């Protein structure tokens, strides 16, 4: 039996959840370069369909954006789906191994801080929101 329809729905819903809450989707290498080289601060979420993305990372991202101090831009790529865009985004994360889900805060195109999957897995949603807020307060 072919379950492609189910995978497509899961991806569609996971993408919709983050995009409908204020994150700009990046589908191409060019879009990634344009977004991550903007003047100011940008939070990028490397989205995925795994349990910690749906159970922790996306809910934390959606809550974190309402903080009084926040990045100028919120963007996302989807690991395993937007392959070239995700690979390009990861080129900006010098010193960090590929990780999804994950968050990276960039300032004027330079990585300031990364929250990798290993950190996400060990946090509650609220703890992850607090980590993001702390990063916003430090760099934004």
C-alpha positions in Angstrom: 0.0 0.0 0.0 1.3 3.5 -0.9 1.2 5.9 2.0 2.6 9.0 0.1 -0.7 10.8 0.7 -0.3 10.5 4.4 3.3 11.8 4.4 2.2 14.7 2.2 -0.5 15.6 4.7 1.8 15.4 7.6 4.4 17.7 5.9 1.6 20.0 4.7 0.2 20.3 8.2 3.6 20.7 9.8 4.6 23.4 7.3 1.2 25.2 7.7 1.5 25.3 11.5 4.6 27.3 11.5 4.0 29.4 8.4 0.4 30.4 9.5 2.0 31.7 12.8 4.3 34.2 11.2 7.3 32.3 9.9 8.3 33.0 6.2 8.9 29.8 4.3 12.1 29.6 2.3 12.0 27.1 -0.6 15.1 28.0 -2.7 18.8 28.7 -2.2 18.2 32.2 -3.4 15.4 32.8 -0.9 17.7 31.5 1.9 20.6 33.8 0.9 18.3 36.8 0.6 16.6 36.2 4.0 19.7 35.3 6.0 21.7 38.2 4.7 19.2 40.8 5.7 20.4 43.6 8.0 19.1 42.8 11.5 18.3 39.7 13.3 16.7 36.5 11.9 15.5 33.4 13.6 15.4 30.4 11.4 13.7 27.2 12.3 14.7 24.0 10.6 11.4 22.3 10.6 10.7 18.5 10.4 8.0 16.0 10.9 9.6 14.2 13.9 7.9 14.1 17.3 10.1 16.8 19.0 9.4 19.2 16.1 5.6 18.8 16.5 5.6 18.3 20.3 8.2 20.9 21.3 9.9 23.0 18.6 6.9 24.4 16.6 4.8 25.1 19.8 7.8 26.8 21.4 8.5 28.9 18.2 4.9 30.0 18.0 4.8 31.1 21.6 8.3 32.7 21.5 7.5 35.2 18.8 5.2 37.1 21.1 8.0 38.2 23.4 8.6 42.0 23.8 12.1 41.6 22.5 12.3 39.6 19.3 14.2 39.2 16.0 13.4 41.3 13.0 12.5 38.3 10.9 11.2 34.7 11.4 11.9 32.2 8.6 11.8 28.5 8.1 13.1 25.7 5.9 11.8 22.1 6.0 14.5 19.4 6.4 13.9 16.4 4.2 11.6 18.5 1.9 13.3 21.7 0.9 16.6 19.9 0.4 18.6 22.6 -1.4 17.2 25.4 0.8 18.0 23.5 4.0 21.5 22.7 2.8 22.1 26.3 2.1 20.8 27.4 5.4 23.1 25.0 7.2 26.1 26.6 5.4 25.4 29.6 7.6 25.6 27.6 10.8 29.4 27.3 10.9 30.6 25.1 13.8 27.3 23.3 14.1 26.4 19.9 12.7 23.2 19.4 10.7 20.3 19.1 13.1 16.5 19.0 12.8 14.5 20.4 14.2 16.7 23.3 15.3 16.8 27.0 15.6 19.5 29.5 14.7 19.6 33.2 15.4 21.6 35.2 12.9 22.6 38.8 13.0 23.5 40.5 9.7 24.1 37.1 8.2 26.3 35.7 11.0 25.3 33.0 13.4 24.9 34.1 17.0 23.4 31.1 18.7 22.0 27.7 17.7 19.5 25.5 19.6 20.2 22.0 18.2 17.9 18.9 18.4 19.8 17.6 21.4 18.8 20.7 23.4 15.2 20.6 22.1 14.8 16.9 23.1 15.8 17.6 26.7 13.5 20.7 27.2 9.8 21.2 27.9 8.0 23.6 25.6 8.1 26.2 28.3 11.9 25.7 28.8 12.5 26.0 25.1 10.4 29.2 24.9 12.5 30.6 27.8 15.8 29.7 25.9 14.5 31.5 22.8 13.5 34.5 24.8 17.0 34.6 26.5 18.6 34.5 23.1 16.3 37.3 21.8 17.2 39.4 24.8 20.9 38.8 24.3 21.2 39.4 20.6 18.1 41.4 19.4 
